[in-house]
Amino acid sequence: MNRIALFRRRRLRSVVVAALLAGLIPLLPGHEPTSAAASSGSPAPKTLKTATIHFAPEEGKVDDNRAKMVELAGRAAGKGAKLIVLPEMATSGYSFFSRAEMSKAAEQVPGKTTDALGAVARQHRAYIAFGMPVHDPDTNRYYNSAVLLGPDGETRGVYRKRNHLIESSYNASSFDRIPTFDTEYGRMALVICSDMFNSQFPRAAAVQGTDILIAPANVGIDTDFVRVRTFENDFSMIVANRWGKGTKGTKPEVFTQNTFTVPSPFPYDFDLGSRSLIMTHDGRVLSDVSGRPDQIGYGEIPVRTSRTFPVERKPAMYSLMGQDTLEPYTQKQFQQPAPTTFTAAAVDPGAGATPWQAALDAAAKATSQAESSGKKLRLIVFPADYFPGPDTAGLAKLKSFATGHRTDLLIHYPATGTEVPKSTLITSTGQSYDYRRTHHKRGETLRKDRLSNDYLVIDRDYARLALMQDVDMMPPETAQVLARMGVDVVAMNSDGSDPVRSALWKSRTGDYLHIVTANKSGPEGIYLGGYKADPSFTEDEGTVIRDLTTGDVRAKPSARFFDPTTILQPCQEEARTC
């Protein structure tokens, strides 16, 4: 679909993150791929030459589009590509707004297009993935689908899109299992366009052992977003997009169930931000093409025999993902603090005579800075690892500041021989709350058996607040669980210089969370959820001060057509599902 305009317009972006998919095949990551090369005695391939085809299908001209797809796929295969990906709805274009319109463009599988592209796949011994509308004659339903053809030219599988907006006018809801495919190049999985914007789908594919995520799309997208998905799931991604323009549809005054139309609020603009990408599991961009005219991007993806996650998963902590707390009536009963706008600050005091005095001075400076702009600070977050350990006198001064200025302070202590990293919220009303790290970063020496197994959420008068440490927010499941508890604001201690962090926190706001984080090794940031503020984030070194409106994140997106069973299954270390 053309998500380009949809995602770029804030009034519809809230819907995007709500759409999900269903049913999961319980396959495992860290697998040893089934290798055709190994079974035949030939050496296993070390790389996979991949092509992403960036082209503009003409609306409704299926025969012409098919011929163009065959030509472009043949050209890519002729240059040695063994995995070729074409855009979403490549056979038909995207501008369809009723079942009657779709009936003129949809095909069956197998059919003319799978036969035509299957011949290319068979001739060049290549995999070809592409989007097309598919008609199921038995149920008279239409699906925005992605098809994967194997090197023998036969259909390996079909995936039906879950996350659809205007295309719901013709696209049937699907609860099918997510297909994954073992190949000599690793395990592949399919996603269509906006499915990848909800972290649950890529995560489900990753838990099933996906090495390469294939994404036919019609959407405005940036490299940082794709880098987040490859980082958190440790797989490569191929996104194939289109360019060109589309229509907005017209609602008839008189209609039947087949001519019933859901028009777009604006004409589709596939040129806005549309790019086709090939990115490796470690975030290297191998190809990045955009704009006009038709183009083919190439990249050599490394073939891997195992994969893992950067932070170890703890499925027992994610059980709320399997509960319907985000049903609208339930959300009305969350009894959160009254919606309000308040001011928060992320502060890194830098070097000082003592960290306690430096923090006190920095807090006073931030308070004065806020007051000079007519703001009243209610929350200040300090970095992870800034305070070496508890200090009675220093802690007493911060508590006095908190109560005297009616401001909550979040501080952090590093791990010791007996303690895991700990965050402490010093409140303006005299209470203190401790949160201990829950997740283990891959390869660190921190003892896992001492980690906590519980998130911590506190209702303050200005917001429903979750205390968090950066490692705990790296698994996408964390943000989804916090959303299901009605969290408004994540107050997060951080200490890291990974370039993906900024994009990662921006991505997490897609679960309708505001994030306030101070980073000892990088810039401070405040990232706003709800897609209502512009700009949606502020980053700077030292101090960031910004207003947050809790009402902007109260209507959390609901997970449609998604069964989290695979994500919630207990980890198996030997199978690397953690």
C-alpha positions as CSV (number, residue, x, y, z in Angstrom):
1,M,0.0,0.0,0.0
2,N,1.1,3.6,-0.3
3,R,1.9,4.2,3.3
4,I,4.1,7.1,2.2
5,A,1.5,9.8,2.7
6,L,-0.3,7.9,5.4
7,F,2.8,7.6,7.7
8,R,3.9,11.2,7.0
9,R,0.6,12.6,8.1
10,R,0.4,12.5,11.8
11,R,-3.4,12.2,11.9
12,L,-3.2,8.7,10.5
13,R,0.1,7.5,11.9
14,S,-1.6,6.4,15.1
15,V,-3.5,3.8,13.1
16,V,-0.4,2.3,11.6
17,V,1.1,1.0,14.8
18,A,-2.2,-0.6,15.8
19,A,-2.3,-3.2,13.0
20,L,-0.8,-6.6,13.5
21,L,-0.8,-10.2,12.2
22,A,-1.8,-13.6,13.4
23,G,-0.6,-17.1,14.1
24,L,3.0,-18.2,14.4
25,I,4.9,-21.3,13.2
26,P,6.9,-22.5,16.2
27,L,10.3,-22.6,14.5
28,L,13.5,-21.7,16.3
29,P,16.2,-19.1,15.9
30,G,19.9,-20.1,16.0
31,H,19.0,-22.9,13.6
32,E,21.2,-24.7,11.2
33,P,19.6,-24.0,7.9
34,T,18.5,-26.8,5.7
35,S,21.1,-26.6,2.9
36,A,20.5,-27.8,-0.6
37,A,24.2,-27.3,-1.2
38,A,25.1,-29.5,1.7
39,S,22.7,-32.3,0.7
40,S,24.2,-32.3,-2.9
41,G,27.7,-32.3,-1.6
42,S,28.6,-28.9,-3.0
43,P,30.1,-26.2,-0.7
44,A,27.6,-24.1,1.3
45,P,27.4,-20.5,-0.1
46,K,29.1,-17.8,2.0
47,T,27.1,-14.9,0.6
48,L,23.7,-14.4,-1.1
49,K,23.5,-11.8,-3.9
50,T,20.3,-10.0,-3.5
51,A,18.4,-7.6,-5.7
52,T,15.7,-5.1,-4.7
53,I,13.7,-3.8,-7.6
54,H,12.4,-0.2,-7.3
55,F,9.8,0.4,-9.9
56,A,6.4,2.0,-10.5
57,P,3.5,-0.4,-11.5
58,E,0.7,1.2,-13.4
59,E,-2.6,1.2,-11.6
60,G,-4.8,-1.7,-12.9
61,K,-2.6,-2.6,-15.9
62,V,-1.8,-6.1,-14.7
63,D,-0.5,-7.5,-18.1
64,D,1.9,-4.6,-18.6
65,N,3.1,-4.7,-15.0
66,R,3.7,-8.4,-15.2
67,A,5.7,-8.0,-18.3
68,K,7.8,-5.3,-16.6
69,M,8.3,-7.5,-13.5
70,V,9.6,-10.3,-15.7
71,E,11.9,-8.0,-17.5
72,L,13.4,-6.5,-14.3
73,A,13.6,-9.8,-12.5
74,G,15.3,-11.3,-15.5
75,R,17.8,-8.4,-15.6
76,A,18.6,-8.9,-11.9
77,A,18.9,-12.6,-12.2
78,G,21.2,-12.2,-15.2
79,K,23.6,-10.2,-13.0
80,G,23.7,-13.1,-10.5
81,A,21.0,-12.2,-8.0
82,K,19.7,-15.3,-6.2
83,L,17.1,-13.5,-4.2
84,I,15.0,-10.9,-6.0
85,V,12.4,-8.8,-4.2
86,L,9.7,-6.6,-6.0
87,P,7.3,-4.1,-4.4
88,E,3.9,-4.6,-2.7
89,M,1.0,-4.9,-5.1
90,A,3.6,-5.0,-8.0
91,T,1.2,-6.7,-10.4
92,S,-1.6,-4.2,-10.0
93,G,-0.6,-0.9,-8.4
94,Y,-2.2,0.1,-5.1
95,S,-5.0,2.6,-5.7
96,F,-8.0,0.3,-5.1
97,F,-10.9,1.3,-2.8
98,S,-13.6,-1.4,-3.2
99,R,-14.0,-5.1,-3.9
100,A,-15.4,-4.3,-7.3
101,E,-12.2,-2.4,-8.3
102,M,-10.0,-5.2,-6.9
103,S,-11.9,-7.9,-8.8
104,K,-10.4,-6.5,-12.0
105,A,-6.8,-6.9,-10.9
106,A,-6.7,-9.8,-8.5
107,E,-5.3,-13.2,-9.5
108,Q,-5.0,-16.7,-8.1
109,V,-2.0,-18.6,-7.0
110,P,-0.8,-20.4,-9.0
111,G,-1.7,-18.2,-11.9
112,K,-0.4,-16.1,-14.8
113,T,2.1,-14.1,-12.7
114,T,3.5,-17.0,-10.7
115,D,3.9,-18.9,-13.9
116,A,5.7,-16.0,-15.7
117,L,8.0,-15.2,-12.8
118,G,8.4,-18.9,-12.0
119,A,10.0,-19.3,-15.4
120,V,12.6,-16.7,-14.5
121,A,13.3,-18.3,-11.1
122,R,13.7,-21.7,-12.7
123,Q,16.0,-20.5,-15.5
124,H,18.3,-18.7,-13.1
125,R,17.9,-20.9,-10.0
126,A,16.8,-17.9,-8.0
127,Y,14.2,-17.0,-5.3
128,I,11.8,-14.3,-6.3
129,A,9.4,-12.5,-3.8
130,F,6.7,-10.0,-4.9
131,G,3.5,-8.5,-3.9
132,M,0.1,-9.0,-5.6
133,P,-3.6,-9.0,-4.9
134,V,-4.9,-12.6,-4.6
135,H,-8.5,-13.8,-4.9
136,D,-9.7,-16.9,-3.0
137,P,-12.6,-18.1,-5.1
138,D,-13.8,-20.6,-2.4
139,T,-14.5,-17.7,0.1
140,N,-14.8,-14.9,-2.4
141,R,-12.2,-12.9,-0.5
142,Y,-9.3,-10.7,-1.6
143,Y,-5.9,-10.5,0.0
144,N,-3.0,-8.1,-0.3
145,S,-0.4,-10.9,-0.5
146,A,3.3,-11.6,-0.9
147,V,4.5,-14.6,-2.8
148,L,7.8,-16.4,-2.6
149,L,8.9,-18.5,-5.6
150,G,11.7,-21.1,-5.2
151,P,14.6,-21.9,-7.6
152,D,12.5,-24.6,-9.2
153,G,9.9,-22.0,-10.2
154,E,7.3,-23.3,-7.8
155,T,5.5,-21.3,-5.1
156,R,7.2,-21.8,-1.8
157,G,4.6,-19.8,0.2
158,V,2.1,-16.9,0.3
159,Y,1.7,-14.4,3.1
160,R,-1.4,-12.2,3.6
161,K,-0.9,-8.7,4.9
162,R,-2.2,-8.0,8.4
163,N,-1.6,-4.3,8.9
164,H,-4.0,-2.6,6.5
165,L,-5.7,0.8,6.6
166,I,-7.7,2.0,3.6
167,E,-7.2,-1.3,1.8
168,S,-9.6,-2.8,4.4
169,S,-12.2,-1.8,1.8
170,Y,-11.2,-4.9,-0.1
171,N,-8.5,-6.7,1.9
172,A,-9.8,-9.6,4.0
173,S,-8.6,-10.1,7.6
174,S,-6.2,-13.0,7.9
175,F,-5.3,-15.2,10.9
176,D,-2.9,-17.5,8.9
177,R,0.4,-18.6,10.4
178,I,3.4,-16.6,9.5
179,P,5.4,-18.6,6.9
180,T,9.1,-19.1,7.1
181,F,11.2,-20.9,4.6
182,D,14.5,-22.9,5.0
183,T,16.8,-22.3,2.1
184,E,20.5,-22.9,1.4
185,Y,21.0,-19.2,2.3
186,G,19.3,-19.4,5.7
187,R,15.7,-19.1,6.9
188,M,13.6,-16.4,5.1
189,A,10.3,-14.8,6.1
190,L,7.8,-12.5,4.4
191,V,6.3,-9.2,5.6
192,I,4.3,-6.6,3.7
193,C,4.9,-2.9,4.1
194,S,3.4,-1.5,7.3
195,D,3.5,-4.9,9.0
196,M,7.2,-4.1,9.7
197,F,6.3,-0.9,11.5
198,N,4.9,-2.9,14.3
199,S,7.8,-4.5,16.1
200,Q,5.7,-7.6,17.0
201,F,5.7,-9.0,13.5
202,P,9.4,-8.8,12.8
203,R,10.0,-10.1,16.4
204,A,7.7,-13.1,15.8
205,A,9.6,-13.9,12.6
206,A,12.9,-13.6,14.4
207,V,11.8,-15.9,17.2
208,Q,10.9,-18.4,14.5
209,G,14.5,-18.3,13.3
210,T,14.4,-15.8,10.4
211,D,17.8,-14.8,9.0
212,I,16.5,-12.7,6.2
213,L,13.2,-10.7,6.4
214,I,11.7,-9.9,3.0
215,A,9.5,-6.8,2.7
216,P,7.6,-5.8,-0.4
217,A,6.3,-2.3,0.3
218,N,4.8,0.9,-0.9
219,V,5.9,3.2,1.9
220,G,8.0,6.2,3.0
221,I,10.8,4.7,5.1
222,D,14.2,5.7,6.4
223,T,17.4,3.7,6.9
224,D,17.4,4.3,10.7
225,F,14.0,2.5,11.0
226,V,15.3,-0.5,9.1
227,R,18.5,-0.5,11.2
228,V,16.5,-0.8,14.4
229,R,14.7,-3.9,13.1
230,T,17.9,-5.5,12.0
231,F,19.6,-4.7,15.3
232,E,17.0,-5.9,17.7
233,N,16.3,-9.1,15.7
234,D,19.8,-9.8,14.3
235,F,18.6,-10.5,10.8
236,S,19.1,-9.0,7.3
237,M,16.3,-7.1,5.6
238,I,15.4,-6.5,1.9
239,V,12.8,-3.8,1.4
240,A,11.5,-3.3,-2.2
241,N,9.5,-0.1,-2.8
242,R,7.8,1.7,-5.6
243,W,7.6,5.3,-7.0
244,G,4.9,7.3,-8.8
245,K,1.5,8.7,-8.0
246,G,-1.9,7.2,-7.2
247,T,-5.5,8.3,-6.8
248,K,-7.6,8.9,-3.7
249,G,-10.8,7.1,-4.7
250,T,-14.3,8.4,-4.9
251,K,-17.3,7.3,-2.7
252,P,-20.4,6.5,-4.7
253,E,-23.8,7.8,-3.5
254,V,-25.4,4.4,-4.2
255,F,-23.5,1.2,-3.7
256,T,-23.6,-2.5,-3.0
257,Q,-21.4,-4.7,-0.8
258,N,-19.0,-4.9,-3.7
259,T,-18.9,-1.3,-4.7
260,F,-18.8,-0.1,-1.1
261,T,-15.8,2.3,-1.1
262,V,-13.4,3.6,1.5
263,P,-11.6,6.5,-0.2
264,S,-8.3,7.9,1.0
265,P,-8.2,11.4,2.5
266,F,-5.6,12.4,0.0
267,P,-4.2,11.0,-3.3
268,Y,-1.4,8.5,-2.8
269,D,2.1,9.9,-3.3
270,F,4.6,7.0,-3.7
271,D,7.5,9.4,-4.3
272,L,7.5,10.8,-0.8
273,G,10.3,9.1,1.0
274,S,10.1,5.9,-0.9
275,R,13.3,3.9,-0.9
276,S,14.4,0.3,-1.5
277,L,17.0,-1.0,0.9
278,I,19.3,-4.0,1.4
279,M,20.7,-4.1,4.9
280,T,22.7,-6.7,6.8
281,H,22.1,-8.0,10.3
282,D,24.7,-5.6,11.7
283,G,23.2,-2.5,10.1
284,R,25.4,-2.1,7.0
285,V,23.5,-0.6,4.0
286,L,24.4,-2.6,0.9
287,S,22.0,-0.8,-1.4
288,D,19.8,2.3,-1.0
289,V,17.8,3.4,-4.0
290,S,14.9,5.9,-4.2
291,G,13.1,8.3,-6.5
292,R,12.7,7.8,-10.3
293,P,13.1,6.0,-12.7
294,D,13.0,2.2,-12.3
295,Q,16.1,1.0,-10.6
296,I,17.7,-2.2,-9.3
297,G,19.8,-2.3,-6.2
298,Y,22.2,-5.1,-5.4
299,G,23.9,-6.4,-2.3
300,E,25.9,-9.4,-1.1
301,I,24.3,-10.6,2.2
302,P,26.5,-12.9,4.4
303,V,25.1,-16.4,4.8
304,R,25.1,-17.2,8.5
305,T,24.7,-20.6,10.2
306,S,23.4,-19.2,13.5
307,R,22.0,-15.9,14.9
308,T,21.1,-14.5,18.2
309,F,19.5,-11.4,19.9
310,P,21.6,-8.5,21.3
311,V,19.6,-8.7,24.6
312,E,18.4,-12.0,26.0
313,R,14.7,-12.4,26.0
314,K,12.6,-13.2,29.1
315,P,9.2,-14.5,27.8
316,A,7.8,-15.1,31.3
317,M,7.9,-11.3,31.7
318,Y,5.9,-10.7,28.6
319,S,2.6,-12.5,29.5
320,L,0.5,-9.3,29.2
321,M,1.1,-9.5,25.5
322,G,-1.4,-12.4,25.5
323,Q,-4.1,-10.4,27.4
324,D,-6.6,-7.9,25.9
325,T,-5.9,-5.0,28.2
326,L,-5.9,-2.6,25.2
327,E,-9.5,-3.2,24.3
328,P,-11.1,0.4,24.4
329,Y,-13.4,-0.3,27.4
330,T,-10.6,-1.8,29.4
331,Q,-8.3,1.2,28.7
332,K,-11.0,3.5,30.1
333,Q,-10.8,1.6,33.4
334,F,-7.0,2.0,33.8
335,Q,-7.5,4.7,36.4
336,Q,-4.3,6.5,35.4
337,P,-3.5,10.0,36.9
338,A,-5.6,12.7,35.2
339,P,-4.2,13.6,31.8
340,T,-2.0,16.7,32.0
341,T,1.0,18.4,30.5
342,F,4.1,18.5,32.6
343,T,7.8,19.4,32.2
344,A,10.7,16.8,32.4
345,A,14.4,17.1,32.0
346,A,17.2,14.6,31.0
347,V,20.4,15.8,32.7
348,D,24.0,14.6,32.5
349,P,25.9,16.7,35.1
350,G,29.3,15.8,33.7
351,A,32.4,15.8,35.8
352,G,32.3,17.5,39.2
353,A,34.0,17.4,42.6
354,T,31.6,14.7,43.6
355,P,28.8,13.2,41.5
356,W,26.3,14.1,44.3
357,Q,27.2,17.8,44.3
358,A,27.5,17.9,40.6
359,A,24.0,16.3,40.3
360,L,22.6,18.8,42.8
361,D,24.1,21.7,40.9
362,A,22.8,20.4,37.6
363,A,19.3,19.9,39.0
364,A,19.2,23.4,40.3
365,K,20.4,24.8,37.0
366,A,17.8,22.8,35.0
367,T,15.1,24.0,37.4
368,S,16.2,27.6,36.9
369,Q,16.3,27.1,33.2
370,A,12.8,25.7,33.1
371,E,11.4,28.5,35.4
372,S,12.9,31.1,33.1
373,S,10.6,29.7,30.4
374,G,7.6,29.6,32.6
375,K,7.8,25.8,33.2
376,K,7.8,23.8,36.4
377,L,10.0,20.6,36.4
378,R,8.3,17.6,37.8
379,L,10.8,14.9,36.7
380,I,14.6,14.9,36.3
381,V,16.4,11.8,35.0
382,F,20.1,11.3,35.5
383,P,22.4,8.9,33.5
384,A,23.2,5.3,34.3
385,D,26.5,4.6,36.1
386,Y,26.8,8.2,37.1
387,F,26.6,7.6,40.9
388,P,29.2,5.1,42.0
389,G,27.1,3.8,44.9
390,P,24.8,5.0,47.7
391,D,26.1,7.9,49.8
392,T,24.1,8.9,52.9
393,A,24.9,12.6,52.8
394,G,24.6,13.0,49.0
395,L,21.3,11.1,49.0
396,A,19.9,13.3,51.8
397,K,20.7,16.4,49.8
398,L,18.9,15.1,46.7
399,K,15.9,14.1,48.8
400,S,15.8,17.6,50.2
401,F,16.0,19.0,46.7
402,A,13.2,16.8,45.5
403,T,10.8,17.7,48.3
404,G,11.7,21.3,48.3
405,H,11.3,21.8,44.5
406,R,8.4,19.3,44.2
407,T,10.4,17.4,41.5
408,D,11.0,13.6,41.2
409,L,14.6,12.5,40.6
410,L,15.7,9.2,39.0
411,I,19.2,8.1,39.8
412,H,21.2,5.0,39.1
413,Y,23.9,2.8,40.7
414,P,26.0,0.4,38.7
415,A,26.4,-3.3,39.5
416,T,28.5,-4.4,42.4
417,G,29.7,-7.9,43.5
418,T,26.3,-8.5,45.1
419,E,23.9,-6.1,43.4
420,V,22.7,-5.8,39.8
421,P,22.4,-2.2,38.4
422,K,19.7,-0.3,40.3
423,S,17.6,2.7,39.6
424,T,16.0,4.7,42.4
425,L,13.2,7.2,42.0
426,I,13.4,9.9,44.7
427,T,10.0,11.5,44.8
428,S,8.8,14.9,45.7
429,T,6.6,13.5,48.4
430,G,9.3,11.7,50.3
431,Q,9.0,8.1,49.1
432,S,11.7,6.2,47.2
433,Y,11.2,3.4,44.8
434,D,13.9,0.9,43.6
435,Y,14.0,-0.8,40.2
436,R,16.6,-3.5,39.5
437,R,17.8,-4.4,36.0
438,T,15.7,-7.2,34.4
439,H,17.5,-8.0,31.1
440,H,20.9,-9.3,30.3
441,K,22.9,-7.9,27.4
442,R,24.6,-10.6,25.3
443,G,28.1,-11.2,26.4
444,E,28.2,-9.0,29.5
445,T,29.6,-10.5,32.7
446,L,26.6,-9.5,34.9
447,R,25.2,-12.5,36.7
448,K,21.8,-13.3,35.2
449,D,20.5,-15.1,38.3
450,R,20.5,-11.9,40.3
451,L,18.4,-9.9,37.7
452,S,14.9,-8.9,38.7
453,N,11.9,-10.5,36.9
454,D,9.6,-7.5,37.3
455,Y,9.0,-4.2,35.6
456,L,8.1,-1.4,37.9
457,V,5.3,1.1,37.2
458,I,4.4,3.9,39.6
459,D,1.4,6.3,39.4
460,R,2.6,9.8,40.2
461,D,0.2,12.8,40.1
462,Y,1.6,13.9,36.7
463,A,1.8,10.5,34.9
464,R,1.9,6.8,35.0
465,L,5.6,6.3,35.2
466,A,7.8,3.2,34.4
467,L,11.3,3.1,35.7
468,M,13.7,1.6,33.2
469,Q,17.3,1.0,32.3
470,D,18.4,1.2,28.7
471,V,19.2,-2.6,28.2
472,D,15.7,-3.4,29.4
473,M,14.1,-1.2,26.7
474,M,16.1,-2.9,23.9
475,P,13.8,-5.9,23.5
476,P,10.7,-4.7,21.7
477,E,8.5,-6.8,24.0
478,T,9.3,-4.4,26.9
479,A,7.6,-1.4,25.3
480,Q,4.6,-3.5,24.4
481,V,4.1,-4.8,28.0
482,L,4.5,-1.3,29.4
483,A,1.9,0.0,26.9
484,R,-0.5,-2.8,28.0
485,M,-0.1,-1.5,31.6
486,G,-1.1,2.0,30.5
487,V,2.3,3.6,31.0
488,D,2.6,7.2,29.9
489,V,6.2,7.9,30.5
490,V,9.4,5.8,30.6
491,A,12.1,7.4,32.8
492,M,15.3,5.7,31.7
493,N,18.9,5.7,32.9
494,S,21.3,5.1,30.0
495,D,25.0,4.6,29.4
496,G,25.9,3.7,25.8
497,S,27.3,5.1,22.6
498,D,25.7,2.7,20.1
499,P,24.7,4.7,17.0
500,V,21.4,2.8,16.8
501,R,20.2,4.0,20.2
502,S,18.5,7.2,19.1
503,A,16.6,5.5,16.4
504,L,15.7,2.7,18.8
505,W,14.1,5.0,21.4
506,K,12.2,6.8,18.6
507,S,10.9,3.4,17.5
508,R,9.7,2.5,21.0
509,T,7.5,5.6,21.1
510,G,5.4,3.8,18.4
511,D,3.8,1.9,21.3
512,Y,2.5,5.3,22.6
513,L,5.1,5.9,25.3
514,H,7.0,9.1,26.0
515,I,10.6,8.4,26.9
516,V,13.0,10.6,29.0
517,T,16.5,9.3,29.0
518,A,19.9,10.7,30.3
519,N,22.9,9.0,28.7
520,K,26.4,9.1,30.4
521,S,28.1,8.1,27.1
522,G,25.9,10.0,24.6
523,P,23.3,12.7,24.1
524,E,20.3,13.2,26.4
525,G,16.9,12.8,24.8
526,I,13.2,13.2,25.2
527,Y,11.1,11.2,22.7
528,L,7.4,11.8,22.4
529,G,4.8,9.1,21.6
530,G,1.4,9.7,20.1
531,Y,2.5,11.3,16.8
532,K,1.0,14.7,17.8
533,A,4.1,16.8,18.7
534,D,6.4,18.3,16.1
535,P,9.3,17.9,16.4
536,S,8.7,14.5,18.0
537,F,12.0,14.4,19.9
538,T,14.7,16.6,21.3
539,E,18.3,15.5,21.8
540,D,21.3,17.4,23.1
541,E,24.4,16.9,25.2
542,G,24.1,17.8,28.8
543,T,20.5,18.9,29.4
544,V,17.2,18.5,27.5
545,I,14.0,20.1,28.9
546,R,10.6,19.6,27.3
547,D,6.9,19.4,28.0
548,L,5.1,16.1,27.8
549,T,1.4,15.7,27.4
550,T,0.1,12.4,28.8
551,G,-3.2,12.7,26.9
552,D,-1.3,12.2,23.7
553,V,-0.5,8.6,24.6
554,R,-3.6,7.5,26.5
555,A,-5.3,5.7,23.5
556,K,-2.8,2.9,23.1
557,P,-2.9,1.0,19.7
558,S,-4.4,-2.4,19.9
559,A,-2.9,-5.6,18.5
560,R,-5.1,-7.0,15.7
561,F,-4.8,-10.4,14.1
562,F,-1.8,-11.3,16.3
563,D,-1.2,-14.5,18.3
564,P,1.8,-14.0,20.6
565,T,2.1,-17.7,21.4
566,T,5.6,-18.1,19.9
567,I,6.9,-15.0,21.5
568,L,5.6,-16.2,24.9
569,Q,7.0,-19.7,24.7
570,P,9.8,-20.4,27.3
571,C,13.3,-19.7,26.0
572,Q,15.4,-22.6,25.0
573,E,19.1,-21.7,25.3
574,E,20.2,-24.6,23.2
575,A,17.9,-23.6,20.4
576,R,18.8,-19.9,20.9
577,T,15.2,-18.7,21.2
578,C,16.4,-16.3,23.9
